Amino acid sequence: MSDGEGSAQTATVETGGQSDNITAAMDGQQQQQQQQQNVSITKDDGEPNPKKAKLSGSGGDVFGRGGGGGDKQHATSEKLEQRLGGILCCAVCLDLPRSSIYQCTNGHLMCAGCFAHLLADARLRDEMATCPNCRVDIAKNTATRNLAVEKAVSELPSECQFCAKEFPRNTLQHHEQQLCAERPVKCGYSKIGCPWRGPSHEASEHEKVCPHPSATGKDVMSALDAMDQKFQEEKLLYDTIFDLMSFEKITFNDLQLKPYRTEEFVHKLYYETARFSAFNFQWVVKTRINNMQRDPALSVDRHMSYQLILKTKIPTPMSVHYLVVKGPFGDMKVNPKIYKFEFNENETETQFVTLPLPDSAECNRLLAAKTINLRLIMFLVSK
């Protein structure tokens, strides 16, 4: 082998070695790029890369990051609703009002029921009602309704008492009375004696197996007798009223009851009307609270009773039927009930009889007012 051939071979060998090195280097770069791509794909399939994390992070607080933002938004909204509920609640009962909302001169809120209760308590104690927060005086003419808070409260969610789902407060009553599948209902055959009562979604299944549709006539008659007795009581009231309307002497007076207190050691609260004329005689109506309980302000259950007092002498006894109804100048809620009394020279005052108000809340509402307006209807039985 000549020197030229050896150098040529050596060059070839050296060149081949370089090409192998270059090829190996290129393969290494390709493998590195492939590994980076694999890493990138793995990151895309799992955790987002830093650039994408930054982009999604800008909206993650609103739209969620990694699927958890919705929970954060829900938690945030719940906290906001709870905070609003704490701010807009009644200062007395600490509950969100369902109807009118009143405020004192400093802006503290009270629901209509608690506001009337505070005024009623002050009336019973012969004191000035005060705000439970700041102790500023409150009265019908100083407290005002807060319409903005009423609208805001009506939009806040409230939990259904039957299904525990949340609905806006302005739609909750309709849901509970008409739509809720868990609301309690009676069996469709309750009028013939079925005592079943359960959730609305179970009513149809119960009625399919209810035994009362196939009950004997004797069993059905016992249930109908109870219904008939209640109907007869209502019918008797209206029949009596129509019979009284045929009397020769009928009169009515629109009266105003005003509060006053006795001069005794323990002052007692009464309401009394001015003198009015009926059948050519002078009369007065007088009312009292809780049948003269020593301190009615300590009782939650409150009611009113009234008596009719004859102020002039009568030559002969006379029998009078009378009842109290809502007058044209008042909004008192009262159920009609007829009373009868025979007046004579010695008996000029009736017993205190119940003023048939629907509940204690109505009594508080009347006590909170400065005056109570009513209409007294009287029927004189001709001898």
NUDREN-758158 format. One record per residue (C-alpha): residue number from 1; x, z, y. Coordinates in steps of 0.25 Angstrom, whole numbers, plus 2048, in hexadecimal, padded with zeros to 3 digits. Each point is the difference from the previous one (the first is absolute). Last residue first. Layout:
// residues N
site pos=NUM	c1=X	c3=Z	c2=Y .
...
***
This chain:
// residues 383
site pos=383	c1=5C7	c3=923	c2=8B0 .
site pos=382	c1=809	c3=7F4	c2=804 .
site pos=381	c1=80E	c3=800	c2=7FA .
site pos=380	c1=80A	c3=7FE	c2=80A .
site pos=379	c1=80C	c3=7F6	c2=7FD .
site pos=378	c1=80D	c3=802	c2=807 .
site pos=377	c1=80C	c3=7F6	c2=800 .
site pos=376	c1=80D	c3=805	c2=806 .
site pos=375	c1=80A	c3=7F5	c2=804 .
site pos=374	c1=80F	c3=804	c2=801 .
site pos=373	c1=80C	c3=800	c2=809 .
site pos=372	c1=80B	c3=80A	c2=7FE .
site pos=371	c1=809	c3=804	c2=80C .
site pos=370	c1=80E	c3=801	c2=804 .
site pos=369	c1=804	c3=7FA	c2=7F3 .
site pos=368	c1=80A	c3=806	c2=7F6 .
site pos=367	c1=7F5	c3=808	c2=7FA .
site pos=366	c1=7F9	c3=7F4	c2=7FC .
site pos=365	c1=80C	c3=7F9	c2=7FA .
site pos=364	c1=803	c3=80D	c2=7F8 .
site pos=363	c1=7F2	c3=800	c2=7FB .
site pos=362	c1=801	c3=7F2	c2=7FC .
site pos=361	c1=80D	c3=803	c2=7F8 .
site pos=360	c1=7F9	c3=80C	c2=7F9 .
site pos=359	c1=7F7	c3=7F6	c2=7F9 .
site pos=358	c1=7F3	c3=7F8	c2=800 .
site pos=357	c1=7F8	c3=808	c2=80B .
site pos=356	c1=7F3	c3=806	c2=7FC .
site pos=355	c1=7FE	c3=80A	c2=80B .
site pos=354	c1=7FD	c3=80C	c2=7F7 .
site pos=353	c1=7F5	c3=809	c2=805 .
site pos=352	c1=801	c3=80D	c2=809 .
site pos=351	c1=7F2	c3=807	c2=7FE .
site pos=350	c1=7F6	c3=7FC	c2=80A .
site pos=349	c1=7FE	c3=808	c2=80D .
site pos=348	c1=7F2	c3=803	c2=806 .
site pos=347	c1=7FA	c3=809	c2=7F6 .
site pos=346	c1=7F9	c3=80B	c2=806 .
site pos=345	c1=7F5	c3=7F8	c2=808 .
site pos=344	c1=800	c3=7F5	c2=7F6 .
site pos=343	c1=808	c3=7F5	c2=7FB .
site pos=342	c1=7FF	c3=7FA	c2=7F2 .
site pos=341	c1=80C	c3=7F9	c2=7FC .
site pos=340	c1=803	c3=7F3	c2=7F8 .
site pos=339	c1=80D	c3=7F8	c2=7FE .
site pos=338	c1=803	c3=7F2	c2=7FD .
site pos=337	c1=80D	c3=7FA	c2=7FC .
site pos=336	c1=806	c3=7F3	c2=805 .
site pos=335	c1=80F	c3=7FF	c2=7FD .
site pos=334	c1=809	c3=801	c2=80C .
site pos=333	c1=80B	c3=7F8	c2=806 .
site pos=332	c1=802	c3=803	c2=80F .
site pos=331	c1=802	c3=7F3	c2=808 .
site pos=330	c1=7FA	c3=805	c2=80D .
site pos=329	c1=7F8	c3=7FA	c2=80C .
site pos=328	c1=7F5	c3=7F9	c2=7F8 .
site pos=327	c1=7FD	c3=80D	c2=7F7 .
site pos=326	c1=804	c3=802	c2=7F2 .
site pos=325	c1=7F6	c3=808	c2=7F9 .
site pos=324	c1=7FB	c3=80E	c2=7FF .
site pos=323	c1=7F3	c3=805	c2=7F9 .
site pos=322	c1=7F3	c3=807	c2=804 .
site pos=321	c1=7F3	c3=804	c2=7FA .
site pos=320	c1=7F8	c3=80A	c2=808 .
site pos=319	c1=7F4	c3=80A	c2=7FD .
site pos=318	c1=7F9	c3=807	c2=80B .
site pos=317	c1=7FB	c3=80E	c2=802 .
site pos=316	c1=7F7	c3=802	c2=80B .
site pos=315	c1=802	c3=804	c2=80F .
site pos=314	c1=80E	c3=7FC	c2=801 .
site pos=313	c1=80B	c3=807	c2=808 .
site pos=312	c1=80B	c3=7F8	c2=806 .
site pos=311	c1=80F	c3=7FF	c2=7FB .
site pos=310	c1=7FE	c3=7FA	c2=7F2 .
site pos=309	c1=80D	c3=800	c2=7F9 .
site pos=308	c1=804	c3=7F5	c2=7F6 .
site pos=307	c1=80C	c3=804	c2=7F7 .
site pos=306	c1=80D	c3=7F9	c2=7FC .
site pos=305	c1=80B	c3=800	c2=7F6 .
site pos=304	c1=80E	c3=7FA	c2=800 .
site pos=303	c1=80A	c3=7FE	c2=7F5 .
site pos=302	c1=80F	c3=802	c2=7FE .
site pos=301	c1=808	c3=801	c2=7F3 .
site pos=300	c1=80F	c3=801	c2=805 .
site pos=299	c1=7FE	c3=80F	c2=803 .
site pos=298	c1=809	c3=808	c2=809 .
site pos=297	c1=7FA	c3=7FA	c2=80D .
site pos=296	c1=7F3	c3=806	c2=7FB .
site pos=295	c1=804	c3=80E	c2=804 .
site pos=294	c1=7F5	c3=80A	c2=7FD .
site pos=293	c1=7F7	c3=7F6	c2=7FA .
site pos=292	c1=7F3	c3=7FF	c2=808 .
site pos=291	c1=7F9	c3=7F7	c2=7F7 .
site pos=290	c1=80C	c3=7F6	c2=7FF .
site pos=289	c1=7FE	c3=7FC	c2=80E .
site pos=288	c1=7F4	c3=802	c2=809 .
site pos=287	c1=7F5	c3=7F8	c2=806 .
site pos=286	c1=7F4	c3=803	c2=80A .
site pos=285	c1=7F5	c3=7F7	c2=804 .
site pos=284	c1=7F7	c3=804	c2=80C .
site pos=283	c1=7F1	c3=7FF	c2=802 .
site pos=282	c1=7F6	c3=800	c2=80B .
site pos=281	c1=7F1	c3=7FD	c2=7FD .
site pos=280	c1=7F7	c3=7F5	c2=805 .
site pos=279	c1=801	c3=7F9	c2=7F2 .
site pos=278	c1=80F	c3=7FF	c2=802 .
site pos=277	c1=808	c3=803	c2=80D .
site pos=276	c1=80F	c3=802	c2=800 .
site pos=275	c1=808	c3=80C	c2=804 .
site pos=274	c1=80F	c3=7FD	c2=800 .
site pos=273	c1=807	c3=7FF	c2=7F2 .
site pos=272	c1=809	c3=80A	c2=7F9 .
site pos=271	c1=80C	c3=800	c2=7F9 .
site pos=270	c1=806	c3=80E	c2=7FB .
site pos=269	c1=80E	c3=805	c2=7FE .
site pos=268	c1=802	c3=80F	c2=7FE .
site pos=267	c1=809	c3=809	c2=808 .
site pos=266	c1=805	c3=80C	c2=7F9 .
site pos=265	c1=7FE	c3=80C	c2=809 .
site pos=264	c1=7F2	c3=7FA	c2=804 .
site pos=263	c1=7FE	c3=7F8	c2=80C .
site pos=262	c1=7FB	c3=7F4	c2=7F9 .
site pos=261	c1=806	c3=7F2	c2=801 .
site pos=260	c1=7FA	c3=7F2	c2=805 .
site pos=259	c1=800	c3=7F2	c2=7FB .
site pos=258	c1=7F7	c3=7F5	c2=805 .
site pos=257	c1=7F6	c3=7F9	c2=7F7 .
site pos=256	c1=7F9	c3=7F4	c2=807 .
site pos=255	c1=7F2	c3=7FC	c2=7FC .
site pos=254	c1=7F8	c3=7F3	c2=7FF .
site pos=253	c1=7F2	c3=805	c2=7FE .
site pos=252	c1=7F5	c3=7FC	c2=7F6 .
site pos=251	c1=7F1	c3=802	c2=800 .
site pos=250	c1=7F5	c3=7FE	c2=7F6 .
site pos=249	c1=7F2	c3=806	c2=802 .
site pos=248	c1=7F5	c3=7F8	c2=7F8 .
site pos=247	c1=807	c3=800	c2=7F3 .
site pos=246	c1=801	c3=7F2	c2=7F9 .
site pos=245	c1=80F	c3=800	c2=801 .
site pos=244	c1=800	c3=80D	c2=7F8 .
site pos=243	c1=7FB	c3=7F8	c2=7F4 .
site pos=242	c1=80B	c3=7F6	c2=802 .
site pos=241	c1=80A	c3=80B	c2=800 .
site pos=240	c1=7FB	c3=807	c2=7F4 .
site pos=239	c1=7FF	c3=7F3	c2=7F8 .
site pos=238	c1=80F	c3=7FD	c2=804 .
site pos=237	c1=804	c3=80E	c2=7FB .
site pos=236	c1=7F8	c3=7FF	c2=7F3 .
site pos=235	c1=805	c3=7F2	c2=7FD .
site pos=234	c1=80F	c3=806	c2=800 .
site pos=233	c1=7FC	c3=80B	c2=7F7 .
site pos=232	c1=7F8	c3=7F7	c2=7F7 .
site pos=231	c1=80C	c3=7F7	c2=7FF .
site pos=230	c1=809	c3=80B	c2=7FB .
site pos=229	c1=7F5	c3=804	c2=7F6 .
site pos=228	c1=7FF	c3=7F2	c2=7FB .
site pos=227	c1=80F	c3=7FF	c2=7FD .
site pos=226	c1=800	c3=80C	c2=7F8 .
site pos=225	c1=7F3	c3=7FB	c2=7F9 .
site pos=224	c1=807	c3=7F3	c2=7FD .
site pos=223	c1=80B	c3=807	c2=7F9 .
site pos=222	c1=7F7	c3=807	c2=7F7 .
site pos=221	c1=7F8	c3=7F4	c2=7FE .
site pos=220	c1=80B	c3=7F8	c2=7FA .
site pos=219	c1=802	c3=80A	c2=7F5 .
site pos=218	c1=7F2	c3=800	c2=7FC .
site pos=217	c1=7FF	c3=7F0	c2=801 .
site pos=216	c1=80B	c3=800	c2=7F5 .
site pos=215	c1=80E	c3=7FC	c2=803 .
site pos=214	c1=805	c3=7F1	c2=7FD .
site pos=213	c1=805	c3=7FE	c2=80E .
site pos=212	c1=806	c3=80E	c2=800 .
site pos=211	c1=809	c3=7FE	c2=7F5 .
site pos=210	c1=80C	c3=7FA	c2=808 .
site pos=209	c1=808	c3=7F7	c2=7F8 .
site pos=208	c1=800	c3=7F3	c2=808 .
site pos=207	c1=7FE	c3=809	c2=80D .
site pos=206	c1=80E	c3=807	c2=7FD .
site pos=205	c1=807	c3=7F3	c2=7FF .
site pos=204	c1=7FA	c3=7FB	c2=80D .
site pos=203	c1=803	c3=80D	c2=807 .
site pos=202	c1=80F	c3=801	c2=7FC .
site pos=201	c1=805	c3=7F8	c2=80C .
site pos=200	c1=7F9	c3=808	c2=80A .
site pos=199	c1=806	c3=80D	c2=7FC .
site pos=198	c1=7F7	c3=80B	c2=7FA .
site pos=197	c1=7F2	c3=807	c2=801 .
site pos=196	c1=7F7	c3=801	c2=7F4 .
site pos=195	c1=7F4	c3=809	c2=801 .
site pos=194	c1=7F6	c3=7F6	c2=7FB .
site pos=193	c1=7F2	c3=805	c2=803 .
site pos=192	c1=7F7	c3=7F4	c2=803 .
site pos=191	c1=805	c3=7FE	c2=80E .
site pos=190	c1=80E	c3=801	c2=7FB .
site pos=189	c1=7FE	c3=7F3	c2=7F8 .
site pos=188	c1=80A	c3=7F8	c2=808 .
site pos=187	c1=80A	c3=80B	c2=7FD .
site pos=186	c1=806	c3=807	c2=80D .
site pos=185	c1=80C	c3=7FC	c2=807 .
site pos=184	c1=80E	c3=806	c2=803 .
site pos=183	c1=80A	c3=7F7	c2=807 .
site pos=182	c1=80B	c3=7FB	c2=7F6 .
site pos=181	c1=7FE	c3=7F1	c2=802 .
site pos=180	c1=800	c3=801	c2=80F .
site pos=179	c1=7F8	c3=7F6	c2=807 .
site pos=178	c1=7F3	c3=805	c2=806 .
site pos=177	c1=801	c3=80F	c2=805 .
site pos=176	c1=80F	c3=802	c2=7FF .
site pos=175	c1=804	c3=7F2	c2=805 .
site pos=174	c1=7F6	c3=801	c2=80B .
site pos=173	c1=806	c3=80D	c2=805 .
site pos=172	c1=80E	c3=7FC	c2=7FF .
site pos=171	c1=7FF	c3=7F3	c2=809 .
site pos=170	c1=803	c3=806	c2=80D .
site pos=169	c1=80A	c3=80A	c2=7FA .
site pos=168	c1=808	c3=7F4	c2=7FB .
site pos=167	c1=802	c3=801	c2=7F1 .
site pos=166	c1=808	c3=808	c2=7F6 .
site pos=165	c1=7FE	c3=801	c2=7F1 .
site pos=164	c1=7FD	c3=80E	c2=7FA .
site pos=163	c1=7F4	c3=7FB	c2=7F8 .
site pos=162	c1=7F5	c3=80A	c2=804 .
site pos=161	c1=805	c3=807	c2=80D .
site pos=160	c1=805	c3=7F3	c2=805 .
site pos=159	c1=80D	c3=802	c2=808 .
site pos=158	c1=801	c3=7FD	c2=80E .
site pos=157	c1=808	c3=7F5	c2=807 .
site pos=156	c1=801	c3=800	c2=810 .
site pos=155	c1=7F7	c3=7F5	c2=807 .
site pos=154	c1=7F5	c3=80A	c2=804 .
site pos=153	c1=80A	c3=80A	c2=805 .
site pos=152	c1=805	c3=7F5	c2=80A .
site pos=151	c1=7F2	c3=7FD	c2=805 .
site pos=150	c1=7FD	c3=80F	c2=802 .
site pos=149	c1=80D	c3=802	c2=807 .
site pos=148	c1=7FE	c3=7F5	c2=80A .
site pos=147	c1=7F2	c3=805	c2=802 .
site pos=146	c1=804	c3=80E	c2=805 .
site pos=145	c1=7F3	c3=807	c2=803 .
site pos=144	c1=801	c3=80A	c2=80C .
site pos=143	c1=800	c3=80F	c2=802 .
site pos=142	c1=7FC	c3=805	c2=80D .
site pos=141	c1=7F1	c3=7FF	c2=801 .
site pos=140	c1=7FD	c3=805	c2=7F2 .
site pos=139	c1=80A	c3=80B	c2=801 .
site pos=138	c1=80E	c3=804	c2=7FE .
site pos=137	c1=809	c3=80A	c2=807 .
site pos=136	c1=80F	c3=7FF	c2=7FE .
site pos=135	c1=805	c3=808	c2=7F4 .
site pos=134	c1=80C	c3=7F6	c2=7FD .
site pos=133	c1=7FE	c3=7FE	c2=7F1 .
site pos=132	c1=7F3	c3=806	c2=7FC .
site pos=131	c1=7F9	c3=7FA	c2=80D .
site pos=130	c1=7F7	c3=80B	c2=806 .
site pos=129	c1=7F1	c3=803	c2=800 .
site pos=128	c1=7FC	c3=809	c2=80B .
site pos=127	c1=7FA	c3=80D	c2=7FB .
site pos=126	c1=7F2	c3=806	c2=7FD .
site pos=125	c1=804	c3=802	c2=7F1 .
site pos=124	c1=7F5	c3=7F7	c2=7FB .
site pos=123	c1=802	c3=7F6	c2=80A .
site pos=122	c1=80F	c3=800	c2=7FE .
site pos=121	c1=7FD	c3=7FE	c2=7F1 .
site pos=120	c1=7F7	c3=7F4	c2=803 .
site pos=119	c1=80A	c3=7F9	c2=809 .
site pos=118	c1=80B	c3=802	c2=7F6 .
site pos=117	c1=7F6	c3=7FA	c2=7F5 .
site pos=116	c1=7FC	c3=7F5	c2=808 .
site pos=115	c1=80E	c3=7FC	c2=802 .
site pos=114	c1=803	c3=802	c2=7F1 .
site pos=113	c1=7F5	c3=7F6	c2=7FC .
site pos=112	c1=803	c3=7F6	c2=80A .
site pos=111	c1=80F	c3=7FF	c2=7FC .
site pos=110	c1=80A	c3=807	c2=80A .
site pos=109	c1=80C	c3=7F9	c2=807 .
site pos=108	c1=80A	c3=807	c2=80A .
site pos=107	c1=801	c3=7F7	c2=80C .
site pos=106	c1=803	c3=80B	c2=80B .
site pos=105	c1=7F2	c3=7FF	c2=806 .
site pos=104	c1=7FB	c3=802	c2=7F2 .
site pos=103	c1=7FD	c3=7F5	c2=7F6 .
site pos=102	c1=7F4	c3=7FC	c2=7F8 .
site pos=101	c1=7FF	c3=7F7	c2=7F4 .
site pos=100	c1=7F3	c3=7FA	c2=7FB .
site pos=99	c1=7FF	c3=7FC	c2=7F1 .
site pos=98	c1=808	c3=802	c2=7F4 .
site pos=97	c1=80B	c3=809	c2=805 .
site pos=96	c1=80E	c3=801	c2=7FA .
site pos=95	c1=801	c3=80E	c2=7FB .
site pos=94	c1=808	c3=80C	c2=806 .
site pos=93	c1=7F3	c3=808	c2=801 .
site pos=92	c1=802	c3=805	c2=80E .
site pos=91	c1=80A	c3=7F7	c2=807 .
site pos=90	c1=7F9	c3=7F3	c2=7FA .
site pos=89	c1=80A	c3=7F6	c2=7FA .
site pos=88	c1=806	c3=7F5	c2=809 .
site pos=87	c1=80F	c3=804	c2=7FF .
site pos=86	c1=800	c3=805	c2=7F2 .
site pos=85	c1=7F9	c3=7F3	c2=7FB .
site pos=84	c1=809	c3=7F8	c2=808 .
site pos=83	c1=80C	c3=806	c2=7FA .
site pos=82	c1=7FA	c3=7FE	c2=7F2 .
site pos=81	c1=7FD	c3=7F2	c2=803 .
site pos=80	c1=80E	c3=7FE	c2=805 .
site pos=79	c1=806	c3=806	c2=7F3 .
site pos=78	c1=7F7	c3=7F8	c2=7F8 .
site pos=77	c1=804	c3=7F3	c2=807 .
site pos=76	c1=80F	c3=804	c2=7FE .
site pos=75	c1=7FE	c3=802	c2=7F1 .
site pos=74	c1=7F9	c3=7F3	c2=7FF .
site pos=73	c1=80B	c3=7F9	c2=807 .
site pos=72	c1=80A	c3=807	c2=7F8 .
site pos=71	c1=7F9	c3=7FC	c2=7F3 .
site pos=70	c1=7FF	c3=7F2	c2=805 .
site pos=69	c1=80F	c3=800	c2=803 .
site pos=68	c1=803	c3=803	c2=7F1 .
site pos=67	c1=800	c3=7F2	c2=7FA .
site pos=66	c1=80F	c3=7FE	c2=802 .
site pos=65	c1=7FF	c3=802	c2=80F .
site pos=64	c1=7F3	c3=800	c2=806 .
site pos=63	c1=7F8	c3=7F8	c2=80A .
site pos=62	c1=802	c3=809	c2=80C .
site pos=61	c1=80C	c3=808	c2=7FF .
site pos=60	c1=806	c3=7F5	c2=7F7 .
site pos=59	c1=7FF	c3=7F6	c2=80B .
site pos=58	c1=80E	c3=800	c2=805 .
site pos=57	c1=804	c3=805	c2=7F3 .
site pos=56	c1=7FC	c3=7F3	c2=7FA .
site pos=55	c1=80B	c3=7F8	c2=808 .
site pos=54	c1=80A	c3=80B	c2=7FE .
site pos=53	c1=7FE	c3=801	c2=7F1 .
site pos=52	c1=801	c3=7F1	c2=7FF .
site pos=51	c1=80E	c3=800	c2=807 .
site pos=50	c1=804	c3=80C	c2=7F7 .
site pos=49	c1=7FC	c3=7F9	c2=7F3 .
site pos=48	c1=7F3	c3=804	c2=7FA .
site pos=47	c1=800	c3=809	c2=7F4 .
site pos=46	c1=7FC	c3=7FA	c2=7F3 .
site pos=45	c1=7FD	c3=7F1	c2=7FD .
site pos=44	c1=807	c3=7FC	c2=80D .
site pos=43	c1=80C	c3=80A	c2=7FD .
site pos=42	c1=801	c3=7FA	c2=7F2 .
site pos=41	c1=800	c3=7F2	c2=806 .
site pos=40	c1=80B	c3=804	c2=80A .
site pos=39	c1=808	c3=806	c2=7F5 .
site pos=38	c1=7FE	c3=7F4	c2=7F8 .
site pos=37	c1=804	c3=7F7	c2=80B .
site pos=36	c1=80D	c3=809	c2=803 .
site pos=35	c1=803	c3=7FF	c2=7F1 .
site pos=34	c1=7FF	c3=7F0	c2=801 .
site pos=33	c1=809	c3=800	c2=80C .
site pos=32	c1=80A	c3=809	c2=7F9 .
site pos=31	c1=7FF	c3=7F7	c2=7F4 .
site pos=30	c1=802	c3=7F3	c2=808 .
site pos=29	c1=80C	c3=807	c2=807 .
site pos=28	c1=806	c3=803	c2=7F3 .
site pos=27	c1=7FE	c3=7F2	c2=7FA .
site pos=26	c1=806	c3=7FB	c2=80D .
site pos=25	c1=80C	c3=809	c2=7FE .
site pos=24	c1=802	c3=7FC	c2=7F1 .
site pos=23	c1=7FF	c3=7F1	c2=804 .
site pos=22	c1=80B	c3=802	c2=80A .
site pos=21	c1=808	c3=808	c2=7F6 .
site pos=20	c1=7FE	c3=7F5	c2=7F6 .
site pos=19	c1=804	c3=7F6	c2=80A .
site pos=18	c1=80C	c3=807	c2=804 .
site pos=17	c1=805	c3=801	c2=7F2 .
site pos=16	c1=7FD	c3=7F1	c2=7FD .
site pos=15	c1=809	c3=7FD	c2=80D .
site pos=14	c1=80B	c3=809	c2=7FA .
site pos=13	c1=7FF	c3=7F9	c2=7F3 .
site pos=12	c1=800	c3=7F3	c2=806 .
site pos=11	c1=80B	c3=803	c2=809 .
site pos=10	c1=808	c3=805	c2=7F4 .
site pos=9	c1=7FD	c3=7F4	c2=7F8 .
site pos=8	c1=804	c3=7F7	c2=80B .
site pos=7	c1=80D	c3=809	c2=802 .
site pos=6	c1=803	c3=7FE	c2=7F1 .
site pos=5	c1=7FD	c3=7F1	c2=801 .
site pos=4	c1=80A	c3=7FE	c2=80B .
site pos=3	c1=80B	c3=809	c2=7FA .
site pos=2	c1=7FF	c3=7F7	c2=7F3 .
site pos=1	c1=7FB	c3=804	c2=7F3 .
***
